[in-house]
Structure formats: structure tokens, C-alpha cells
Amino acid sequence: MFDIVKCKLEHLLVYLTRDTLSRPWCAGEIVTACNSKVVKVTAIKTPSFVPPSGEQMENLDSYLDLTSCNLAEYNIPMEAVAAAFNWLMHSDRPCLHLQAMVCGSRKFDLLTGQVLGAGNVAAQAAANEKSLPAIPVKSMVLISSLPSSDEAMASACILHSKIREDVMRVAEEGCCLLADHDPDTDGITAAVARSRAVIVLLSQGTMESLPQLAAIVELMSTVASVSSSPPQVIPVNTPGFQFPDAAYYETVFPRIWPGESDTAAASIQAFFKRIAVFFATNASDGVIDTQAREVVARIPKTFDAKMSLSRTVTTASLRREELDKDVTDFNLPLCEI
């Protein structure tokens, strides 16, 4: 990966979320680009990004998560990392800001326009914000992620880009990022009920996200209620996700879930009995490719799409107005509704 940055790259975009600089692969790439005389570097700051403090800069051995990669093996000392971080954060370094007002992968389309210097960013952001299309009425492979999280949304887009061609070979209906569509919960649960497979991207915040929880509950309820061609359950665990413990089901989940929560909690627990694919977004591209192939391998090759389209939603009691009320109570971002 570092050789690619050094020898084959012209422009490195550093996507700065809360955890980017703590990842050794990212740190090594920044060091490599910093030491290069030909690689242009642009920092992309997301709303969650906070630069390392002075104390963290003095203790980079503790700040960096060196469990996945030891930079010393690549002859990259901590002094070089500190120098590269200071170089990246310098005020004269090219920097773009991710548009917080735009949901889903549209924000990355908008970002591409910023990088290329195309068009009026504010006007494009306003246009992108106006409306999201409804989820297609097809038996698709769905990807559920936390749209209000820039980290999770980037992970979902990476996964989607890695698997979409392989998915098309298995399912002509294709793959759908739910975050790119109308966040109406009734529409989400209906799409889950008729789906071929649902990939649930588990990230920090998933267990407090009503849309993702509703997708999980409908998925497990549908699997339990149909005898033929049930949707495939594909949990995908990303770095930083903490699996729920007993206290979550006893105290947290009942406050989030509208109405009676015992049955829904049982569905969530059943979901977590499935083995998750670990999607290491902090690893090398080769590792990510391998993990993406594992996700594709779980998608059923034979499936009765016609029958799946006749399925009815099992969680019909979840109404949008109930979820809107809860979102207001919890002060969750609009993109999470």
C-alpha cells in the first residue's frame, strides 16, 4: 500500500473522521505522501474529525492502534508520523469540508465535484438535499448503514463499490444502499421483507439507530415466518462496533424502541447469533477485498424473487410518526430518521 502511494499515486485524499489518524495504515500513507515530492495531498475534514491533542502527539505509540499494523516494520518511526501529521494539519495545506447537510453517497458525489472544482458546491448541496428517491420495489441485496455517520457511510460506500459487480452476477436486481433512498421506515421494512439479502453494517451508533434496528427486526421476523427463499442475514462488523450486552436490552433498547419491545429485542438477539463478517476498513485494500468476497459468498444464488415480492411486512405496527417522535426525543440527526 505504501509503495502504491509512493510510486503510482498523483493525488492522495485524506478522509479525516474521528478515527482516521489513529489508524496505522492511514498514518503510513500520510507519511509516505509527505516525504514524496510528487504526490499532491488534500485533507477532507468531516464533522466528526478532531485533531490529536498535544499529549496524544507526544505519545503516538498509544494514540495509534498498532494491533493491525506495526509501522516500525516499514521503517516508519513515530517522529516521522508526528512530522507528517503536523504537515497535514498546517493551515496552508489544501483542505475540503464534507457537506454535513447531504445524506448518503450523494455527499461523496458532491465531494468529487469539489475535488475537481466543478460547479457551485452550495447550489449542488441544496439540490441534493431536496429529495431522496423511494426504494425500488425489487428483491434486491440491501445495505443498511448509519447515514448520519460519515465513517459508517464511507464504509458502506466502500463495501458497495467492492461487491456491486459480483452482486449483479448473482442477482440481476442489484444492490441498494438504503441511505441513498427515502428514510421512511415503512419503506425500509417493506424493502427488507422482499429482499434477497440484507447486509447490516454494524458501526458505532447502530444500536441507537431506529432505522437500522427496524431493518434488523423486520429481517429476523421475515426469516422466521417464511418457509421458502428467506432473505439472507449478513451482519458486517466494522472497527469500533460494540456488541450489545444484557444492560442494553434491559435499559437502552426499551427507551429507543416505540411500543412493546420484548419481541423486537428477541429478534435483535437472534440476529446477533449469526456470525458476522469483519470488514476492516482500517486494513489494507487486499484485506478489504478478501472480506468483501466473503460478504458476496453469503448471498444466495438461487432465490424466488416473484414470491418474495408478495411478502407482507411483519412489523407493520411501526409507524413513521412514532419514529419521528422518538427521533425528536433523542435529538438524533435528520439523516437518521
Stockholm file with secondary structure:
# STOCKHOLM 1.0

chainA/1-337         MFDIVKCKLEHLLVYLTRDTLSRPWCAGEIVTACNSKVVKVTAIKTPSFVPPSGEQMENLDSYLDLTSCNLAEYNIPMEAVAAAFNWLMHSDRPCLHLQAMVCGSRKFDLLTGQVLGAGNVAAQAAANEKSLPAIPVKSMVLISSLPSSDEAMASACILHSKIREDVMRVAEEGCCLLADHDPDTDGITAAVARSRAVIVLLSQGTMESLPQLAAIVELMSTVASVSSSPPQVIPVNTPGFQFPDAAYYETVFPRIWPGESDTAAASIQAFFKRIAVFFATNASDGVIDTQAREVVARIPKTFDAKMSLSRTVTTASLRREELDKDVTDFNLPLCEI
#=GR chainA/1-337 SS CHHHHHHTCSEEEEEECSSGGGCHHHHHHHHHHHHCSSCEEEEEECTTCCCCCHHHHHTHHHHSCTTSCCGGGGTCCHHHHHHHHHHHHSTTSCEEECCTTCCTTHHHHHHHHHHHTCSCHHHHHHHHHSCCCCCCSSCCEEEECCTTCHHHHHHHHHHHHHHHHHHHHHCTTCEEEGGGSCCCHHHHHHHHHTCSEEEEEECTTGGGCHHHHHHHHHHHHHHHHCSSSCCEEEEEECTTCCCCCHHIIIIIHHHHSSSCCHHHHHHHHHHTTSCCEECCTTSCHHHHHHHHHHHHHTSCSSCCHHHHTTCCCSCTTCCHHHHHHHHHHHTCCGGGC
#=GC SS_cons         CHHHHHHTCSEEEEEECSSGGGCHHHHHHHHHHHHCSSCEEEEEECTTCCCCCHHHHHTHHHHSCTTSCCGGGGTCCHHHHHHHHHHHHSTTSCEEECCTTCCTTHHHHHHHHHHHTCSCHHHHHHHHHSCCCCCCSSCCEEEECCTTCHHHHHHHHHHHHHHHHHHHHHCTTCEEEGGGSCCCHHHHHHHHHTCSEEEEEECTTGGGCHHHHHHHHHHHHHHHHCSSSCCEEEEEECTTCCCCCHHIIIIIHHHHSSSCCHHHHHHHHHHTTSCCEECCTTSCHHHHHHHHHHHHHTSCSSCCHHHHTTCCCSCTTCCHHHHHHHHHHHTCCGGGC
//
